[in-house]
């Protein structure tokens, strides 16, 4: 989606859009549009649309009104994004190739206009790479948005939000691709290509290097697949030299059959998005590099495929993690925590962070608890938890906090090893977090985000179509923006 800025309206636009505050139709609208909007009960509520036709400068123009809600109150940025997204959803396949957004007379600030454009661009994203027989009316037609009469500073504000949109779109791309296209090696290659020239540094550990480091848990998950595991490290060092970095660790199981503890066949195709945590980290790193964030941030992605061949890990196996702790593998489908624990140990020992946050599509129990509305948050620090909750609320990538406690911790004690990789039936998301907490080193503020219900949507949302949502990118960016940049 190309977005450009103009000082005045183009000659004879085919599609013209205006933004309308709630209960405040602009006085300069054509009478037919005003009466039509009123008859349609259009009041300017957030994301409400009205479309009509009017003769402007001797040419019949398609005129759209998009409601942005009330000027005052909470959720202003979200309402503006929803207005932009509503325009995108309505006109993406309309046959129109250009939308002109008329801001003449608007009182919106530069940042508010950028919010509208962010919602518009995010809602325009759709993954059609493998759809070869779309009818003309199903094909994307809208290719350009011209913003006329924007306030001073809008282009600069959009440069920042555009970087965020690029990161979200990259995450969506990684999550949407099938597992025969995105696997550990190709995930790395895709990141190398997209981050080239941004100033970010990329390092990759292969299977032999991870074995030398003692990553027995991560490698145990990968041993049933012909696709070799990788540990991807993306560094963005835009802060002060020597400042401890903030580290984000992503679970990157590019396909999860469950291994020997194989999943039911129904719905297994969805497990291509079990790398959504790593996808979020990769997209966030692209966004931070794109907007030149003034912070030291490192993304670590543990990339594996979990398959059930003759060399696959068995239930009952004991593996030794990089930390030296041993794990009895009771269920090979509880593999994400085995990948994360070694990636977290590596991140702490290599980069000595003060703050570490992991993101993972970790447990089905989280979907039962929260559905597709919030990601789960677990943390050893109230301060860090509060910062993440605030970032989630501000960005729209919402979180809900769950407890950690010794009473849950004992559920993963093993009779033959230091721990088991699952507890019993109850509190499955909590025992998974308790498992990860055992790999957090002294002095490190840590949070675990279980985003199992958030990376994929079966129906359109505020700023996404059905499919990959890009969840996590805006959360990470907002957290960095508010807590790491100086």
Residue pairs with C-beta under 8 A, 6 or more apart in sequence:
1 120
1 121
1 124
1 125
1 142
1 143
1 144
1 145
2 143
2 144
2 145
3 117
3 120
3 121
3 144
3 145
3 147
3 158
3 162
4 144
4 145
4 146
4 147
5 146
5 147
5 148
5 150
5 154
5 155
6 146
6 147
6 148
6 149
7 148
7 149
8 148
8 149
9 16
9 100
9 102
9 104
9 148
9 149
10 100
10 146
10 148
11 57
12 56
12 57
12 59
12 61
13 61
13 98
13 100
13 146
14 61
14 62
14 96
14 98
15 61
15 62
15 64
15 91
15 94
15 96
15 98
15 99
15 100
16 56
16 61
16 62
16 63
16 64
16 99
16 100
16 102
17 63
17 64
17 65
17 66
17 87
17 99
17 100
17 101
17 102
18 26
18 29
18 63
18 64
18 65
18 66
18 102
19 65
19 66
19 67
19 68
19 83
19 101
19 103
19 106
19 108
19 116
20 26
20 42
20 44
20 65
20 66
20 67
20 68
21 44
21 68
21 69
21 70
21 71
22 43
22 44
22 45
22 46
22 67
22 68
22 69
22 70
23 43
23 44
24 44
25 34
25 37
25 38
25 44
25 65
26 105
28 105
29 37
29 63
29 65
30 54
30 55
30 56
30 63
32 52
32 54
33 50
33 52
33 54
33 63
33 65
36 50
36 52
37 50
37 52
37 65
40 50
42 48
42 49
42 50
42 65
42 67
43 67
44 65
44 67
44 68
44 69
45 67
45 69
46 67
46 68
46 69
46 75
46 78
46 79
46 82
46 83
47 66
47 67
47 79
47 82
47 83
47 85
47 86
47 462
48 66
48 67
48 86
49 64
49 65
49 66
49 67
49 86
49 87
49 90
50 64
50 65
51 62
51 63
51 64
51 65
51 90
52 63
53 60
53 61
53 62
53 63
54 60
54 61
54 63
55 61
56 63
62 96
64 87
64 90
64 91
66 83
66 84
66 86
66 87
67 83
67 86
68 79
68 80
68 83
68 108
68 116
69 75
69 76
69 79
69 83
71 107
76 112
77 112
77 115
77 394
78 396
78 462
80 108
80 112
80 115
80 116
80 119
81 115
81 116
81 118
81 119
81 122
81 396
81 462
81 463
82 119
82 462
82 463
83 116
83 119
84 115
84 116
84 117
84 118
84 119
84 120
84 121
84 123
85 119
85 120
85 122
85 123
85 462
85 463
86 123
87 99
87 101
87 120
88 119
88 120
88 121
88 122
88 123
88 124
88 142
89 123
89 460
89 465
91 99
91 142
92 123
92 124
92 126
92 140
92 141
92 142
93 137
93 138
93 139
93 140
93 141
93 142
94 141
94 142
95 137
95 141
96 141
96 142
97 141
97 142
97 143
97 144
98 142
98 143
98 144
98 145
98 146
99 142
99 144
99 145
99 146
100 145
100 146
100 148
101 116
101 145
101 146
101 147
101 148
102 148
102 149
103 113
103 147
103 148
103 149
103 150
103 151
104 148
104 149
105 149
106 113
106 149
106 151
108 116
108 151
109 151
110 150
110 151
110 152
110 153
110 154
110 156
110 157
111 157
113 147
113 150
113 151
113 154
113 157
113 158
114 154
114 157
114 158
114 160
114 161
115 161
117 145
117 147
117 158
117 161
118 161
118 164
118 165
118 463
119 462
119 463
120 145
121 162
121 165
122 165
122 168
122 169
122 463
122 464
122 470
123 463
123 464
123 465
124 140
124 142
125 168
125 169
125 172
125 464
125 465
126 140
126 465
126 467
127 172
127 173
127 176
127 177
127 467
127 468
128 134
128 139
128 140
129 177
147 154
159 291
160 291
162 290
163 287
163 290
163 291
164 287
164 290
164 291
164 473
164 474
164 477
166 286
166 287
166 290
167 283
167 284
167 285
167 286
167 287
167 288
167 290
167 470
167 473
167 477
168 283
168 287
168 470
168 473
168 474
169 283
169 470
170 194
170 282
170 283
170 286
171 276
171 279
171 280
171 282
171 283
171 284
171 468
171 470
171 471
171 472
171 473
172 283
172 464
172 467
172 468
172 469
172 470
173 190
173 468
174 182
174 187
174 190
174 275
174 278
174 279
174 282
174 283
175 272
175 273
175 275
175 276
175 279
175 455
175 456
175 468
175 470
176 467
176 468
177 272
178 272
179 254
179 255
179 271
179 272
179 305
182 190
182 254
182 272
182 275
183 227
183 254
183 255
183 303
183 305
184 222
184 227
184 228
184 229
184 230
184 252
184 254
184 303
184 304
184 305
185 227
185 228
185 230
187 230
187 232
187 252
187 254
187 275
187 278
187 282
187 301
187 303
188 204
188 230
188 232
188 303
191 202
191 232
191 234
191 282
192 202
194 286
195 202
195 234
195 285
195 286
195 289
198 286
198 289
198 290
199 236
199 238
199 289
199 292
200 234
200 235
200 236
200 285
200 286
200 289
201 234
201 235
201 236
201 237
202 232
202 233
202 234
202 235
203 232
203 233
203 235
204 230
204 231
204 232
204 233
205 213
205 230
205 231
205 233
205 346
206 228
206 230
207 219
207 222
207 228
207 229
209 231
210 218
210 219
210 229
210 231
210 342
211 219
213 322
213 346
214 320
214 321
214 322
214 324
215 231
215 321
215 322
215 342
215 346
216 319
216 320
216 321
216 322
216 342
217 319
217 320
217 321
217 322
217 327
217 338
217 339
217 341
217 342
218 229
218 231
218 302
218 304
218 338
218 339
218 341
218 342
218 343
219 229
220 313
220 317
220 319
220 329
220 338
221 229
221 253
221 259
221 304
221 306
221 313
221 332
221 335
221 338
221 339
222 228
222 229
222 304
222 305
222 306
223 311
223 312
223 313
224 259
224 260
224 306
224 307
224 308
224 309
224 311
224 312
224 313
225 304
225 305
225 306
225 307
225 309
226 307
226 309
227 254
227 305
227 307
229 302
229 303
229 304
229 305
230 303
231 300
231 301
231 302
231 303
231 343
231 346
232 252
232 278
232 282
232 299
232 300
232 301
232 303
233 298
233 299
233 300
233 301
233 350
234 281
234 282
234 285
234 298
234 299
234 300
234 301
235 245
235 297
235 298
235 299
236 285
236 288
236 289
236 293
236 295
236 296
236 297
236 298
236 299
237 245
237 296
238 288
238 292
238 293
238 294
238 295
238 296
238 297
239 245
239 294
239 295
239 296
239 484
239 485
239 486
240 296
240 486
243 296
244 296
244 351
244 352
244 353
244 354
245 296
245 297
245 298
245 351
245 353
246 295
246 296
246 297
246 298
246 353
246 354
246 355
246 356
246 357
246 480
246 483
246 484
247 297
247 298
247 299
247 300
247 347
247 348
247 351
247 353
247 355
247 356
247 357
248 281
248 284
248 285
248 297
248 298
248 299
248 300
248 356
248 357
248 358
248 359
248 476
249 277
249 281
249 299
249 300
249 301
249 302
249 340
249 343
249 344
249 347
249 356
249 357
249 358
249 359
250 275
250 277
250 278
250 279
250 280
250 281
250 282
250 299
250 300
250 301
250 302
250 358
250 359
250 360
251 274
251 275
251 276
251 277
251 278
251 302
251 336
251 339
251 340
251 358
251 359
251 360
251 361
251 362
252 275
252 277
252 278
252 279
252 301
252 302
252 303
252 304
252 339
253 271
253 274
253 275
253 304
253 305
253 306
253 335
253 336
253 339
253 361
254 272
254 274
254 275
254 303
254 304
254 305
255 271
255 272
255 274
255 305
255 306
255 307
256 263
256 271
256 274
256 306
256 333
256 335
256 336
257 263
257 268
257 271
257 306
257 307
257 308
258 306
258 308
258 332
258 333
258 335
259 306
259 307
259 308
259 312
259 313
259 332
259 333
259 335
260 308
260 312
260 313
260 314
260 315
260 332
261 315
261 331
261 332
261 333
262 308
262 333
263 271
263 333
270 456
273 279
273 361
273 455
273 456
273 468
274 336
274 361
275 303
275 361
276 359
276 361
276 451
276 454
276 455
276 456
276 471
276 472
277 336
277 358
277 359
277 360
277 361
277 362
277 449
277 451
277 455
277 472
278 301
278 302
278 303
278 359
279 455
279 472
280 359
280 451
280 455
280 470
280 471
280 472
280 473
280 475
280 476
281 299
281 300
281 301
281 359
281 472
281 476
282 299
282 301
283 470
283 472
283 473
284 299
284 472
284 473
284 476
284 477
285 297
285 299
287 473
287 476
287 477
288 295
288 297
288 476
288 477
288 480
291 477
293 477
293 480
293 481
293 484
293 485
294 485
294 486
295 480
295 484
295 485
295 486
296 484
297 480
297 484
298 347
298 351
298 353
300 343
300 346
300 347
301 343
302 339
302 340
302 342
302 343
304 335
304 339
306 332
306 333
306 335
308 332
312 332
313 319
313 329
313 332
314 329
314 332
315 329
315 330
315 331
315 332
316 328
316 329
316 330
317 328
317 329
318 326
318 327
318 328
318 329
318 416
318 417
319 326
319 327
319 329
319 338
320 326
320 327
321 327
321 341
321 342
321 345
321 439
322 341
322 342
322 345
322 346
322 349
323 341
323 342
323 345
323 439
325 418
325 419
325 438
325 439
326 417
326 418
326 419
327 338
327 341
327 414
327 417
327 418
327 419
327 420
327 421
328 414
328 416
328 417
328 419
328 420
328 421
329 338
329 421
330 420
330 421
330 422
331 421
331 422
334 421
334 422
334 432
336 360
336 361
336 362
336 432
337 360
337 362
337 421
337 432
337 435
337 436
338 421
340 358
340 360
340 362
340 436
340 439
341 435
341 436
341 438
341 439
343 358
344 356
344 358
344 436
344 439
344 440
345 439
345 441
347 353
347 356
348 356
348 440
348 441
348 444
349 441
353 444
354 443
354 444
354 445
355 384
355 444
355 445
355 446
356 440
356 444
356 445
356 446
356 447
357 384
357 388
357 446
357 447
357 448
357 449
357 476
357 479
358 436
358 446
358 447
358 448
358 449
359 449
359 451
359 472
359 476
360 448
360 449
360 450
360 451
360 452
361 450
361 451
361 452
361 455
362 429
362 432
362 448
362 450
362 452
363 428
363 429
363 432
363 450
363 452
364 428
364 452
365 427
365 428
365 429
365 432
366 375
366 376
366 429
366 450
366 451
366 452
366 453
367 452
367 453
369 376
369 402
369 429
370 376
370 400
370 453
371 453
372 453
372 454
372 457
372 458
373 398
373 453
374 398
374 399
374 400
374 453
374 454
375 392
375 397
375 398
375 399
375 400
375 449
375 450
375 451
375 453
375 454
375 471
375 472
375 475
376 399
376 400
376 401
376 402
376 429
376 449
376 450
376 451
377 385
377 388
377 389
377 392
377 399
377 400
377 401
377 402
377 447
377 448
377 449
378 401
378 402
378 403
378 404
378 430
378 433
378 437
378 447
378 448
378 449
378 450
379 385
379 388
379 401
379 404
379 445
379 446
379 447
379 448
380 404
380 437
380 440
380 445
380 446
380 447
381 445
381 446
381 447
383 445
384 445
384 446
384 447
385 401
385 447
387 479
387 482
387 483
388 399
388 447
388 449
388 475
388 479
389 399
389 401
390 482
391 397
391 475
391 478
391 479
391 482
391 483
392 398
392 399
392 475
392 478
394 478
394 482
395 474
395 475
395 477
395 478
396 462
396 463
396 474
397 454
397 471
397 472
397 473
397 474
397 475
397 478
399 449
399 475
402 429
402 430
402 433
403 430
404 430
404 433
404 434
404 437
408 423
408 427
408 430
408 431
408 434
409 434
409 437
409 438
411 423
411 424
411 427
411 431
411 434
412 419
412 420
412 421
412 422
412 423
412 431
412 434
412 435
413 419
413 420
414 420
418 438
419 435
419 438
421 435
422 428
422 431
422 432
423 431
423 434
424 431
429 450
432 450
433 448
433 450
436 448
437 446
437 448
440 446
449 472
449 475
451 471
451 472
454 469
454 471
454 472
455 468
455 469
455 471
455 472
456 467
456 468
456 469
457 464
457 466
457 467
457 468
457 469
458 466
459 466
460 466
461 469
464 470
